[in-house]
Amino acid sequence: MHSTHATSPTIGAQLSFGAGLWFLIGCFALAWTQPALRGESLRSVSGQFLISWSSDRFYTPELTPAERNEGLIALTPELVSLTAEQVKSQILQVLELGDHWKQNIRITLRSSLVEQEPLVLLPTRFADGWGFRLLLYPKLKEAQWIRSLVQIMLLDLINRPSPERMCSPPSWLVDGLWQEMLQTAITNPSMSLDDILAPGQLNTSDERFRSYVLNSDSTSLARAYLKTVQPIALEDLLLSEDSGLNDLRLRHSSHLLFHGLSLTPEGVAGIQRFIGGMSGYLNWQSAFHLAFAQSYPNMLQLEKAWALQIAALSQYNPRRRADMQRSLEVIEEVLTPQAKVALRENELPVYERFSLETVLQRWPSQARDNQVRQMLERLGELKQWTVFECGPLIDDYIELLQGFLEQVPQIGLDPVRKGELPLREGVLVSRTIRRLVQIEKRRQLMANQFRELDRQASAVNLGS
């Protein structure tokens, strides 16, 4: 009894050690075989954005119908990476800058944050410059998400000279750049779960299309809105610390101001100097006046320019009739819609234009019919402001597409008259395309005739 009792601790220790050893080996093996399944960080394509997340069940949230109606989007690490790169690319395009980043921008998905405060920005001073980290709740409104990316990109651009004191952009600059980016971009920069496509798959979700018919001017939305409200004073706009997320007047006024700066003699180069030089001063106003000294040598000149812009809003008419050239262009734009196509795995879907014939022949039935309905709606809008000579042509397109949609429900049904064959989808598509070819020939003939008349008129003017 005594010897047994004396050796029990040794045996227990050996068993405990052995169990612990096997446990460690098992954990190591599990970690070794599954590193790609539950990774906690990833880098974006350019390498600037480092996205991390918590390994819990909330980092890929599902949206309820109520949350979708509120305009919330669900973010995953992959979507954050794609959206951040898309926003950066479009900002650099607007500012005509190259991608010469220095510091990483860290974005962390945190399900512990609450919806009332879905974004937390944390600047950090490093030895070689300023870095920025964004804590992000996986469910938030799209506008809030995109604006925060614009703000953090501006912070990165402004503080690249590595000042001792962090310099923040004025609110009107963030809102103005945000809106200019959105209104000049071909695609919506906000990526959603609908954008995760297999190679060759087509995404034709209605809200992802972008119409150029009534938005050829990037400030058309801003002008149309500001025409109906009390204008904001320039001083109130420049000194406001509120964002344009919930204040449409502030948002569109900021866009109008930003766009106006790009049209000055200094142009986009002036905006570049303004952003690049802001960190060298205690306030942004000093950098602004230095960058736009030619156009606005003092504040009074800027106020006069703003007053003229506001006064011009009363004459703004976004639906004024276009000339023949523009009319033919927008008809073609309506008849050649865009859709996103994934060309390769792990790459951002790209927008491609498709002819109406391709839509009818190759698109899936539901996507095809939805797109034809969109075309009908937009063709109806065109009749209000294209030249009168294009009216009969537009009517023919409307009649063709309406007839197609009216016959779609009859596909495969027993014919009313005896002896007739059931209507097949291929027959309907072929019949519609034959009529389409004839209308397209008329449109091409109108375009050729217009170009010839325009050439003759130019020759006469040169001769005189």
C-alpha positions in Angstrom: 0.0 0.0 0.0 2.8 2.3 0.9 4.7 1.8 -2.3 1.6 2.1 -4.5 0.7 5.3 -2.8 4.2 6.7 -3.2 4.3 6.1 -6.9 0.8 7.4 -7.8 1.9 11.1 -8.2 4.7 10.0 -10.6 2.3 8.0 -12.7 -0.2 10.9 -12.7 2.4 13.3 -13.7 3.6 11.1 -16.5 0.0 10.7 -17.7 -0.6 14.5 -17.4 2.6 15.2 -19.3 1.7 12.7 -22.0 -1.8 14.1 -22.4 -0.5 17.6 -22.5 2.1 16.7 -25.2 -0.5 15.1 -27.4 -2.8 18.1 -26.9 0.0 20.4 -28.1 0.8 18.2 -31.0 -2.9 18.1 -32.0 -3.3 21.9 -31.7 -0.2 22.4 -33.9 -1.5 19.9 -36.5 -4.8 21.6 -36.6 -3.3 25.1 -36.9 -0.9 23.7 -39.6 -3.7 22.1 -41.7 -6.2 25.0 -41.5 -4.4 28.3 -41.9 -6.4 29.4 -45.0 -9.8 28.6 -43.5 -9.8 31.0 -40.5 -7.2 33.6 -41.3 -7.5 36.8 -39.3 -6.0 39.3 -41.8 -5.6 39.9 -45.5 -4.0 42.5 -47.7 -5.6 44.3 -50.6 -4.3 44.1 -54.1 -2.2 47.3 -53.9 -0.9 46.2 -50.4 -2.0 49.5 -48.7 -5.1 48.1 -47.0 -4.7 45.6 -44.2 -8.0 44.1 -43.2 -8.4 42.1 -40.0 -11.4 40.6 -38.2 -12.4 38.6 -35.2 -13.0 34.8 -35.6 -16.6 34.8 -34.5 -19.9 34.2 -36.2 -20.7 37.9 -36.6 -18.0 38.9 -39.1 -20.0 37.7 -42.1 -23.5 38.9 -41.0 -26.7 38.2 -42.7 -29.0 41.2 -43.3 -32.7 41.0 -42.3 -35.3 42.4 -44.7 -35.7 45.4 -42.3 -32.0 46.1 -42.4 -32.0 46.0 -46.2 -34.9 48.5 -46.3 -32.8 50.8 -44.1 -30.0 50.8 -46.7 -27.6 48.7 -44.6 -24.9 46.6 -46.3 -23.1 43.6 -44.9 -19.3 43.6 -45.0 -16.9 40.8 -45.2 -13.1 41.1 -45.2 -13.0 40.4 -49.0 -15.6 43.0 -49.7 -13.9 45.6 -47.6 -10.7 45.0 -49.5 -12.3 45.3 -52.9 -14.3 48.4 -52.0 -11.3 50.1 -50.4 -9.3 49.6 -53.6 -12.1 50.7 -55.8 -12.7 53.9 -53.9 -8.9 54.6 -53.8 -8.7 54.1 -57.6 -11.6 56.4 -58.3 -10.3 59.1 -55.9 -6.9 59.0 -57.6 -8.6 59.3 -60.9 -10.5 62.3 -59.9 -7.4 64.0 -58.5 -5.2 62.8 -61.4 -2.7 61.3 -59.0 -0.6 58.1 -59.1 -0.7 55.5 -56.4 2.4 56.3 -54.2 1.2 55.2 -50.8 3.6 55.1 -47.8 1.7 53.9 -44.8 -0.7 51.0 -44.4 -4.3 51.7 -43.7 -5.6 49.2 -41.2 -9.3 48.3 -41.3 -10.6 46.0 -38.5 -14.1 44.4 -38.6 -15.4 44.5 -35.0 -18.7 42.9 -34.2 -18.3 44.3 -30.6 -19.0 47.8 -32.0 -22.6 48.9 -32.0 -24.7 50.1 -34.8 -25.0 53.6 -33.2 -21.3 54.0 -33.6 -20.3 51.7 -36.5 -17.1 53.6 -37.4 -14.1 54.6 -35.2 -11.1 56.3 -36.7 -7.8 55.9 -34.8 -4.8 57.9 -36.1 -1.3 56.8 -35.0 2.0 58.7 -35.2 4.9 56.5 -36.3 8.6 57.3 -36.7 8.2 57.6 -40.5 4.7 59.2 -40.7 1.1 59.0 -39.8 -0.9 55.8 -40.0 -4.6 55.3 -39.8 -6.8 52.5 -38.5 -10.6 52.2 -39.0 -12.7 50.1 -36.6 -15.7 48.9 -38.6 -19.0 47.3 -37.6 -19.9 44.7 -40.2 -23.4 46.3 -40.8 -23.7 49.9 -41.7 -25.1 52.3 -44.3 -23.5 52.4 -47.7 -23.1 56.2 -47.8 -21.4 56.2 -44.3 -19.0 53.4 -45.4 -18.0 55.1 -48.7 -17.6 58.6 -47.1 -15.4 57.2 -44.4 -13.1 55.7 -47.0 -12.9 59.0 -48.8 -12.1 60.7 -45.5 -9.4 58.2 -44.6 -7.8 58.5 -48.1 -7.7 62.3 -47.8 -6.1 62.0 -44.4 -3.5 59.7 -45.9 -2.8 62.1 -48.8 -2.7 65.2 -46.6 -0.4 63.8 -44.0 2.2 62.0 -46.2 4.7 64.8 -45.6 4.8 63.5 -42.0 3.9 66.6 -40.0 4.3 66.6 -36.3 0.6 67.6 -35.9 -2.0 65.6 -37.8 -3.9 67.7 -40.3 -7.6 66.9 -41.0 -9.4 67.9 -44.2 -12.4 70.3 -44.0 -15.8 68.7 -44.1 -16.7 70.3 -47.4 -13.6 68.8 -49.1 -14.5 65.3 -48.0 -18.2 65.7 -49.1 -17.2 67.4 -52.4 -14.6 64.7 -53.3 -17.0 62.0 -52.2 -19.8 63.2 -54.5 -17.5 64.0 -57.5 -16.1 60.5 -57.2 -19.6 58.9 -57.2 -21.0 61.0 -60.0 -18.0 60.6 -62.4 -17.4 56.8 -61.7 -18.6 54.3 -64.2 -19.4 51.8 -61.4 -20.8 52.0 -58.0 -17.7 51.7 -55.8 -19.6 49.9 -53.0 -19.1 46.2 -53.4 -21.8 43.9 -52.0 -22.3 40.2 -51.7 -24.0 40.3 -55.2 -20.6 41.2 -56.7 -19.1 37.8 -55.7 -19.4 36.2 -59.2 -18.0 33.0 -60.7 -15.9 33.5 -63.9 -18.2 34.0 -66.8 -21.2 34.7 -64.6 -23.3 37.9 -65.3 -24.6 40.2 -62.6 -27.5 42.3 -63.9 -29.0 43.5 -60.6 -31.1 46.5 -61.4 -29.5 48.9 -58.8 -26.0 48.3 -60.1 -26.7 49.9 -63.5 -25.7 53.4 -64.1 -27.6 55.7 -66.4 -25.8 58.4 -68.4 -29.0 59.7 -70.0 -29.9 62.4 -67.5 -26.5 62.6 -65.7 -24.0 63.7 -68.4 -23.0 66.5 -66.0 -21.5 65.3 -62.8 -23.2 68.1 -60.9 -26.6 67.6 -62.3 -28.0 66.1 -59.1 -26.5 68.8 -57.0 -27.8 71.6 -59.3 -31.3 70.1 -59.5 -31.5 69.8 -55.7 -30.0 73.2 -54.8 -32.4 74.9 -57.3 -35.3 73.9 -55.0 -33.9 74.9 -51.6 -32.5 78.0 -49.8 -28.8 78.3 -50.8 -26.2 78.0 -48.1 -23.9 80.9 -47.5 -20.2 80.3 -48.4 -19.0 81.0 -44.9 -21.4 78.5 -43.4 -20.3 75.9 -46.0 -16.5 76.4 -45.4 -16.7 76.5 -41.6 -19.2 73.7 -41.1 -18.0 70.7 -39.2 -21.1 68.6 -40.0 -20.9 66.0 -42.8 -23.3 65.7 -45.7 -24.4 62.3 -44.8 -27.8 63.5 -43.5 -27.7 67.1 -44.8 -28.4 67.0 -48.6 -28.0 70.8 -48.9 -24.5 70.6 -47.3 -23.6 67.6 -49.4 -24.6 69.0 -52.8 -23.2 72.5 -52.0 -19.9 70.9 -51.2 -19.9 69.1 -54.5 -20.8 72.2 -56.4 -17.9 74.0 -54.7 -15.4 71.2 -55.3 -16.4 70.8 -59.0 -16.2 74.6 -59.5 -12.6 74.5 -58.2 -11.7 71.9 -60.8 -12.9 74.3 -63.5 -10.7 77.3 -62.4 -7.4 78.1 -64.3 -5.6 76.2 -61.5 -7.9 73.2 -62.1 -7.2 69.8 -60.7 -3.5 70.8 -60.2 -4.7 73.5 -57.8 -6.6 70.9 -55.8 -3.5 68.7 -55.7 -1.4 71.6 -54.3 -4.1 72.4 -51.8 -4.2 68.8 -50.5 -0.5 68.3 -50.6 0.3 71.6 -48.9 -2.3 71.6 -46.1 -0.1 69.9 -43.6 2.4 72.8 -43.7 0.0 75.2 -42.1 -2.0 75.5 -39.0 -5.3 75.9 -40.9 -6.5 74.7 -44.3 -7.4 78.2 -45.4 -3.7 79.2 -45.9 -3.0 76.3 -48.1 -6.2 77.0 -50.1 -5.4 80.6 -50.8 -1.9 79.7 -51.9 -3.1 76.9 -54.2 -5.8 79.1 -55.8 -4.1 82.5 -55.6 -4.7 83.3 -59.3 -8.5 82.7 -59.3 -9.2 83.8 -55.7 -6.5 86.2 -54.4 -8.8 87.0 -51.5 -11.9 85.7 -49.8 -14.1 88.3 -51.5 -13.3 86.9 -54.9 -14.3 83.4 -53.8 -17.6 84.7 -52.4 -18.3 86.5 -55.7 -17.7 83.2 -57.6 -19.9 81.3 -55.2 -22.7 83.9 -55.6 -22.6 83.6 -59.4 -22.8 79.8 -59.1 -25.8 80.0 -56.9 -27.5 82.6 -59.1 -27.0 80.4 -62.2 -29.0 77.6 -60.5 -32.2 79.5 -61.3 -31.5 79.0 -65.0 -30.5 75.4 -64.7 -32.6 73.0 -66.8 -31.3 69.4 -66.8 -34.0 68.4 -69.3 -33.4 70.9 -72.0 -33.5 69.4 -75.5 -30.2 68.1 -76.8 -28.9 68.6 -80.3 -28.9 65.8 -82.9 -25.5 64.5 -82.1 -26.2 64.2 -78.4 -29.6 62.7 -79.1 -28.2 59.9 -81.1 -25.5 59.3 -78.5 -27.9 58.8 -75.6 -30.2 56.6 -77.7 -27.1 54.3 -78.3 -26.3 54.5 -74.6 -29.7 53.3 -73.6 -29.6 50.4 -76.1 -26.2 49.2 -75.0 -26.5 48.5 -71.2 -23.7 47.7 -68.8 -23.4 44.6 -66.7 -20.7 43.2 -64.5 -18.9 40.1 -65.7 -16.3 38.2 -63.7 -13.4 37.3 -66.0 -11.2 35.5 -63.6 -11.3 34.1 -60.1 -10.3 36.4 -57.2 -10.6 39.5 -59.4 -13.0 42.4 -59.3 -16.0 42.0 -61.7 -15.7 44.5 -64.6 -18.4 46.3 -66.4 -18.9 45.5 -70.1 -21.3 47.0 -72.6 -23.7 44.8 -74.4 -25.7 45.4 -77.6 -29.4 44.9 -77.6 -29.0 42.0 -79.9 -26.7 40.3 -77.4 -29.1 41.0 -74.5 -31.9 39.3 -76.4 -29.9 36.4 -77.6 -27.6 35.5 -74.7 -28.7 36.9 -71.5 -30.7 34.7 -69.0 -34.5 35.2 -69.5 -35.1 37.0 -66.3 -32.2 39.4 -66.6 -33.0 40.0 -70.3 -36.7 40.9 -69.5 -35.7 43.2 -66.6 -33.2 45.0 -68.9 -35.8 45.4 -71.7 -38.2 47.0 -69.2 -35.4 49.4 -68.1 -34.8 50.3 -71.7 -38.5 51.0 -72.3 -38.5 53.4 -69.3 -35.4 55.3 -70.4 -36.6 55.5 -74.0 -39.8 57.1 -72.7 -37.7 59.7 -70.9 -35.6 60.4 -74.0 -38.6 61.6 -75.9 -39.0 64.6 -73.6 -35.6 66.1 -74.5 -34.1 64.7 -77.6 -34.5 66.5 -81.0 -38.0 66.0 -82.6 -36.5 64.2 -85.6 -35.6 61.3 -83.3 -39.1 60.9 -82.0 -40.3 58.4 -84.7 -37.1 56.4 -84.2 -37.6 56.1 -80.5 -41.2 55.2 -81.0 -40.2 52.2 -83.2 -37.8 51.0 -80.5 -40.5 51.3 -77.9 -43.0 49.4 -80.1 -40.5 46.6 -80.8 -39.6 46.1 -77.1 -43.2 46.4 -75.9 -44.2 43.8 -78.4 -41.4 41.5 -77.3 -42.4 41.7 -73.6 -46.1 41.2 -74.4 -45.3 37.9 -76.2 -42.9 36.5 -73.6 -45.8 35.1 -71.4 -47.1 33.2 -74.4 -44.0 31.2 -74.9 -44.8 27.4 -74.7 -48.6 27.9 -74.4 -51.0 26.2 -76.7 -51.9 28.5 -79.6 -55.4 30.0 -79.8 -55.8 29.0 -83.5 -55.8 25.4 -84.5 -52.9 24.2 -86.6 -50.5 26.8 -85.2 -47.4 25.7 -83.4 -46.7 26.9 -79.8 -44.5 30.0 -79.6 -40.9 29.1 -78.9 -38.5 31.5 -77.2 -35.9 31.1 -80.0 -38.5 32.0 -82.6 -39.6 35.1 -80.7 -36.0 36.3 -80.2 -35.1 35.7 -83.9 -38.3 37.6 -85.1 -37.5 40.5 -82.8 -33.9 40.7 -83.9 -34.9 40.8 -87.6 -37.1 43.8 -86.9 -34.3 45.3 -84.7 -31.8 45.1 -87.6 -34.1 47.2 -89.8 -34.5 49.9 -87.1 -30.8 49.9 -86.4 -30.2 50.6 -90.2 -32.5 53.6 -90.0 -30.6 54.9 -86.9 -27.2 54.5 -88.7 -28.6 56.2 -91.8 -29.7 59.2 -89.6 -26.3 59.3 -88.0 -24.5 59.3 -91.4 -26.8 62.0 -92.8 -26.2 64.2 -89.7 -22.5 63.8 -90.0 -22.6 64.7 -93.7 -24.7 67.8 -93.0 -22.4 68.8 -90.2 -19.4 68.4 -92.5 -21.0 70.6 -95.2 -21.9 73.3 -92.6 -18.3 73.3 -91.3 -16.9 73.6 -94.8 -19.2 76.6 -95.5 -18.1 78.3 -92.3 -14.5 77.8 -93.1 -15.0 79.2 -96.6 -16.7 82.3 -95.4 
